[in-house]
Each structure stands twice: as structure tokens, then as C-alpha cells.
Amino acid sequence: MYLPKYVNNRLNKSLLLFCILFNIQLNVKAESLPNTAQEGLSRIKTNLSNCKANLTEYQNSLKVVEGNLSETAKAKSQIDSQVKQVLQQDEENKKSLSLLSNQEKELSKLISGETVLKDQESKKILEYETLLAKMKENQKKREDNIASYQEQTLQLQEEKKIWQARALDLKAQQDQVRKNLKAITAEEKEWKGKQLGYQSEVKRWSAEVERQQKLNDSYSSLSEVK
């Protein structure tokens, strides 16, 4: 009876029942049916060979799964490192945005202060014509300061836009890294499930090889007695 590789559970049970019945029948009629004993031995050798082949196949599959698990662990470690890096960059970006916002507020205060001074001094020009030259000089200085602060404000606003855009990009990177981490974790779980399945098959086929080997040894002894 030929036993194919990767037999299903029904074939396994049928084969086991056949081997037990055949083994009992051979023990009872070993002397009267020498040809049947030889045929049984041949079948058992075939089954033993197929069992060994199945065992080898599952052992190889287990090695592949364990190798994939090792690579998955490495990839997960790299993604963890990327997560830490992105979080660190995001924190630095937040600090930079906060600093720029504070600077913008200070410049806004300076502009407001200079504007107030300008208005006050405009009134004083009317009141103190003797101080007109000095006041005009101060006016020019205040205007220059305002223009400078306004230019700096525009520059800061442009720079702030860049940092805000970078914040969005970092958030997208962070989301992608988390997505990758979730995917690799799911893949790791799947490979572990396969590992358990293959380990179970290896254990089962190891036991089957041992059982078939005992049958083979038993029939080989009967053949030698004959």
C-alpha cells in the first residue's frame, strides 16, 4: 500500500488501523502465509520511507519559518528605532515652532511699541517745533525699526510655514512607521502560528517514523526467521 506525502487525517487514521490489523493478522498466520509477511514488510518499508520524507519536508518548512521569524525580529527592531527617531524629530520641531512663535510675539510687541512712540512723537512735533529736527530724526529711526521688524516678521512667517509643513511631513512619517510596525507585528504573529503548526507536524511524523521503524524491525525479524 503506497502512502503519499502530506496525507490527510482520514488517510492517517485508515493507515494506522490497517497497520495494526495487518500486524495482528501477520502475527497469527506468520508461519502459514510467508508471502503475505513479505508483502507486509514491503508495504511497511514503503510507509516508513514516506513517513521519513514527510518528516524531512516538515523539518525543512520549520527551518524556513524560523529563518523568517529571525528576519522579522530584525525588521521590527529597525522600525522601533525609526519610531524613536521620528518622535525625537517631532519633539525638536515642536520646540522650534514654539521658539518662532515666541519671537513673533516679541516682534509684534516691538512693532506695537514703536508705533505708539511714533504717534506720540508725531504729536510732539506739533507741540515742539523747536524739537522738530530731532523728532523727525527719531521718526526716521522708528520707521526704519518698524520696517526691519516687519521684514523679520515676514521672514519668520515664511520660516514658520516651512516648519509647519515639516511637522505635517513628520506626522505622516510617524503614521507610516506605526503602520509598518503594526504590519510586521501581524506578520510575526502569523509566522509564529505556522511555527507551532510545523512543530506539531514534526512531532507527529517523528512518532510515526518511530512506530514504522518498530514495525519494520519486527517484520524484518520475521523474515529472517523464515
Backbone torsions as a table, in degrees:
resi	resn	phi	psi	omega
1	MET	NA	121.1	-177.3
2	TYR	-85.0	131.5	-178.7
3	LEU	-107.5	105.2	-177.5
4	PRO	-71.3	163.2	178.7
5	LYS	-73.0	152.1	178.3
6	TYR	56.6	43.9	177.6
7	VAL	-65.2	151.9	-179.6
8	ASN	-83.2	178.1	-175.5
9	ASN	-65.2	-35.4	-179.7
10	ARG	-65.3	-41.5	177.8
11	LEU	-66.6	-37.4	179.0
12	ASN	-61.0	-46.3	-179.1
13	LYS	-66.4	-39.8	179.6
14	SER	-64.3	-42.4	180.0
15	LEU	-65.0	-41.4	-179.8
16	LEU	-62.8	-44.0	179.6
17	LEU	-63.6	-40.3	-179.9
18	PHE	-63.9	-44.4	-178.2
19	CYS	-62.6	-40.0	-179.3
20	ILE	-66.5	-47.1	-179.4
21	LEU	-64.4	-40.6	-178.4
22	PHE	-67.9	-36.2	179.5
23	ASN	-66.6	-42.0	178.2
24	ILE	-65.1	-44.2	-179.4
25	GLN	-62.7	-38.9	-178.8
26	LEU	-68.6	-36.4	178.6
27	ASN	-64.7	-34.4	-178.3
28	VAL	-76.1	-40.4	-172.7
29	LYS	-115.4	29.6	-176.8
30	ALA	-60.5	-39.1	-175.3
31	GLU	-77.9	-33.8	-175.7
32	SER	-84.9	-21.3	-178.0
33	LEU	-126.3	74.2	-179.2
34	PRO	-65.8	-34.6	-179.6
35	ASN	-67.1	-39.2	179.4
36	THR	-63.6	-37.5	177.3
37	ALA	-62.9	-41.7	179.8
38	GLN	-65.8	-42.0	178.8
39	GLU	-65.2	-42.5	178.7
40	GLY	-61.3	-40.1	178.9
41	LEU	-63.6	-40.5	179.6
42	SER	-63.9	-41.2	179.8
43	ARG	-66.0	-42.4	180.0
44	ILE	-64.0	-38.1	177.7
45	LYS	-63.1	-40.5	177.5
46	THR	-62.9	-45.0	178.5
47	ASN	-61.7	-41.6	179.0
48	LEU	-61.8	-41.5	179.3
49	SER	-63.8	-42.8	179.7
50	ASN	-67.1	-39.3	177.0
51	CYS	-61.2	-42.8	178.3
52	LYS	-63.5	-39.3	179.4
53	ALA	-63.9	-42.6	177.7
54	ASN	-62.7	-42.0	178.6
55	LEU	-59.9	-45.8	179.4
56	THR	-61.8	-41.3	-178.7
57	GLU	-62.1	-45.4	-179.7
58	TYR	-71.4	-32.8	176.2
59	GLN	-64.2	-41.8	177.5
60	ASN	-63.8	-43.0	178.0
61	SER	-61.9	-39.5	178.4
62	LEU	-63.3	-38.8	178.2
63	LYS	-63.4	-41.0	179.4
64	VAL	-63.2	-44.9	-180.0
65	VAL	-61.7	-44.0	-179.7
66	GLU	-64.5	-36.4	176.5
67	GLY	-65.2	-41.5	178.3
68	ASN	-64.9	-37.0	177.2
69	LEU	-63.6	-38.3	178.9
70	SER	-64.3	-44.3	178.8
71	GLU	-66.3	-37.1	178.8
72	THR	-63.0	-40.7	178.8
73	ALA	-63.1	-39.7	178.4
74	LYS	-64.5	-45.2	179.9
75	ALA	-62.3	-39.4	179.2
76	LYS	-64.3	-39.1	179.0
77	SER	-63.5	-40.8	178.7
78	GLN	-65.0	-40.6	-179.8
79	ILE	-66.9	-38.4	176.1
80	ASP	-59.0	-40.5	178.4
81	SER	-64.6	-40.5	178.8
82	GLN	-65.0	-38.5	178.4
83	VAL	-60.1	-46.5	179.3
84	LYS	-60.9	-41.5	-178.4
85	GLN	-65.1	-44.7	180.0
86	VAL	-64.4	-40.7	179.0
87	LEU	-63.1	-39.6	178.7
88	GLN	-65.1	-43.3	178.9
89	GLN	-65.2	-37.6	179.2
90	ASP	-64.4	-40.0	178.2
91	GLU	-64.4	-42.5	178.0
92	GLU	-63.5	-39.2	179.7
93	ASN	-64.2	-41.0	178.8
94	LYS	-62.9	-41.0	179.2
95	LYS	-63.1	-42.0	-179.9
96	SER	-64.5	-43.1	178.0
97	LEU	-61.7	-40.7	179.1
98	SER	-64.2	-41.1	179.1
99	LEU	-63.7	-43.5	179.4
100	LEU	-64.2	-40.4	178.5
101	SER	-62.5	-41.7	178.1
102	ASN	-63.8	-42.2	178.5
103	GLN	-63.7	-39.6	178.8
104	GLU	-62.7	-41.6	178.3
105	LYS	-63.0	-42.1	179.2
106	GLU	-62.6	-42.3	178.6
107	LEU	-64.9	-37.7	178.2
108	SER	-63.0	-40.2	176.7
109	LYS	-63.8	-42.0	178.9
110	LEU	-62.2	-42.1	178.4
111	ILE	-62.1	-45.3	179.0
112	SER	-61.4	-42.9	179.2
113	GLY	-63.2	-43.9	179.6
114	GLU	-66.3	-35.3	178.5
115	THR	-65.4	-41.6	177.9
116	VAL	-62.7	-44.4	179.0
117	LEU	-61.7	-40.0	179.6
118	LYS	-61.5	-43.8	179.6
119	ASP	-65.1	-41.7	179.2
120	GLN	-62.7	-42.8	-177.8
121	GLU	-72.0	-27.6	175.4
122	SER	-63.7	-38.2	177.6
123	LYS	-68.5	-38.5	-178.8
124	LYS	-66.8	-26.4	178.7
125	ILE	-61.0	-42.0	178.9
126	LEU	-68.0	-35.2	-176.9
127	GLU	-80.6	-34.1	-174.0
128	TYR	-125.1	80.5	179.9
129	GLU	-63.7	-26.2	179.1
130	THR	-67.2	-25.9	-179.5
131	LEU	-98.9	15.4	-175.1
132	LEU	-58.2	-43.6	-177.5
133	ALA	-62.7	-44.1	179.9
134	LYS	-65.5	-40.8	-179.2
135	MET	-64.9	-40.3	179.4
136	LYS	-65.0	-37.8	176.9
137	GLU	-62.4	-43.5	177.6
138	ASN	-64.1	-36.7	178.1
139	GLN	-59.9	-44.8	-179.6
140	LYS	-61.9	-41.3	179.5
141	LYS	-63.6	-44.4	-180.0
142	ARG	-62.8	-41.3	179.3
143	GLU	-63.0	-41.1	177.4
144	ASP	-62.6	-41.6	178.4
145	ASN	-62.1	-44.5	-179.9
146	ILE	-61.2	-44.9	180.0
147	ALA	-61.2	-42.0	179.3
148	SER	-63.4	-45.3	179.7
149	TYR	-65.8	-38.3	178.5
150	GLN	-65.1	-40.5	177.2
151	GLU	-63.5	-42.9	177.2
152	GLN	-63.1	-36.8	178.5
153	THR	-63.2	-44.0	178.3
154	LEU	-61.7	-41.8	178.7
155	GLN	-63.1	-43.3	178.8
156	LEU	-64.0	-38.3	178.7
157	GLN	-63.7	-41.3	176.9
158	GLU	-65.0	-42.9	178.6
159	GLU	-65.0	-36.4	178.7
160	LYS	-64.3	-37.9	177.0
161	LYS	-61.0	-40.2	179.4
162	ILE	-63.6	-45.2	-179.7
163	TRP	-66.5	-35.7	177.2
164	GLN	-65.5	-41.2	176.8
165	ALA	-63.8	-39.3	178.9
166	ARG	-65.8	-33.9	177.7
167	ALA	-63.5	-41.0	177.7
168	LEU	-64.6	-40.3	179.6
169	ASP	-65.4	-40.8	178.8
170	LEU	-65.9	-35.9	177.0
171	LYS	-64.9	-40.3	177.8
172	ALA	-64.1	-40.7	178.2
173	GLN	-63.3	-42.3	-179.4
174	GLN	-62.8	-42.2	177.4
175	ASP	-62.7	-41.0	-179.6
176	GLN	-66.0	-41.1	179.9
177	VAL	-64.5	-41.6	177.7
178	ARG	-63.7	-39.0	177.6
179	LYS	-63.3	-43.0	177.9
180	ASN	-62.6	-40.0	179.7
181	LEU	-63.8	-41.0	178.7
182	LYS	-63.9	-41.7	-179.4
183	ALA	-66.2	-43.1	-177.2
184	ILE	-70.2	-30.7	176.3
185	THR	-67.3	-41.0	177.2
186	ALA	-64.6	-40.1	178.8
187	GLU	-64.9	-39.0	178.6
188	GLU	-62.6	-41.6	178.8
189	LYS	-62.7	-40.6	179.8
190	GLU	-64.1	-44.2	179.9
191	TRP	-65.4	-35.7	177.7
192	LYS	-65.7	-37.6	176.3
193	GLY	-62.7	-42.5	177.6
194	LYS	-65.1	-37.0	179.5
195	GLN	-60.0	-44.8	178.9
196	LEU	-62.5	-39.6	179.0
197	GLY	-63.7	-45.8	-179.9
198	TYR	-68.0	-36.0	177.0
199	GLN	-62.7	-39.0	178.2
200	SER	-64.4	-42.0	179.6
201	GLU	-65.5	-40.6	178.2
202	VAL	-60.6	-43.2	179.6
203	LYS	-63.8	-43.3	-178.6
204	ARG	-65.0	-45.1	-177.7
205	TRP	-74.0	-25.9	174.1
206	SER	-64.7	-42.8	178.0
207	ALA	-65.4	-38.1	179.7
208	GLU	-66.7	-40.0	176.9
209	VAL	-61.3	-42.7	179.9
210	GLU	-63.4	-41.4	179.7
211	ARG	-66.0	-43.3	-180.0
212	GLN	-66.5	-34.7	179.1
213	GLN	-65.4	-38.9	178.3
214	LYS	-65.5	-40.9	176.5
215	LEU	-63.0	-41.6	179.8
216	ASN	-62.2	-44.6	179.5
217	ASP	-63.2	-38.5	-179.4
218	SER	-65.0	-46.0	179.2
219	TYR	-70.8	-31.9	176.6
220	SER	-64.5	-38.4	177.9
221	SER	-65.4	-40.7	177.6
222	LEU	-62.7	-39.2	179.8
223	SER	-66.1	-38.6	179.4
224	GLU	-68.7	-34.3	178.4
225	VAL	-65.6	-43.7	177.1
226	LYS	-59.3	NA	NA
